[in-house]
Amino acid sequence: MTIGKRIAALRKKRSWTQAMLSDKMSVSQSTVTMWENGKRAVSSEDTIKLATLFDVTTDYLLGLDDDMPANAVPITAAETVQIPVYGEIQAGVATLAEQNVIGQLDVKKDVVERYGYDNLFALKVRGESMNRKIINGHTAVFCKDIQPESGDIVAVMIDHEDATVKQFHETSIAVMFEPMSWDPSFKPYVFKKDEEQDFRILGRYIYDTSESI
């Protein structure tokens, strides 16, 4: 089976459309179409991103491990470092951020080497306001030592006590934390720059996983 057919099979198993996958991968829908029909090669960077997104190994995507089940965890314990998972964070209306460690998450060593162990933390995401990017119930990994740019997803503390995960946008007049949901009823948090900026960004989103903690 080609990598394109594996991408299509994994996508369909999750009931995702090509548009949904393109949004999660930050590529055009035509790119996903060409990946799946074999008309465009998948870069090594995108292969890694796809493997993380689908929770499989890159070997499985590339057809080097045909026995790997489609829901396999993409890494082994020997290749990982554990980082703490703190409470649950709402992808919806902001709720109290519980700063108690509820478990540990295995993270690839190259991720730790890139971002630094002390900068990484994870949060269990609940809610549907980010379901175009993060599935309800997934665990999201964040880095706290990166200045976010407009378009980045962040964990943010609101009003000194409430935390949520949203997409960060900054303009000349306001800072906004916007939902990324198929449900249009979710609304952004908007902080005008001539008013009190009562928020604190906790970290920038790196990736999320369905791996159990």
Salt bridges, closest charged atoms under 4 A:
ASP23 OD1 - ARG132 NH2 2.94
GLU36 OE2 - ARG11 NE 2.66
ASP66 OD1 - ARG6 NH2 2.52
GLU88 OE2 - ARG126 NE 3.32
ASP152 OD2 - ARG204 NH1 4.00
GLU170 OE2 - LYS193 NZ 2.86
GLU178 OE1 - HIS169 NE2 3.47
ASP198 OD1 - HIS160 NE2 3.04
ASP208 OD2 - HIS138 ND1 2.61
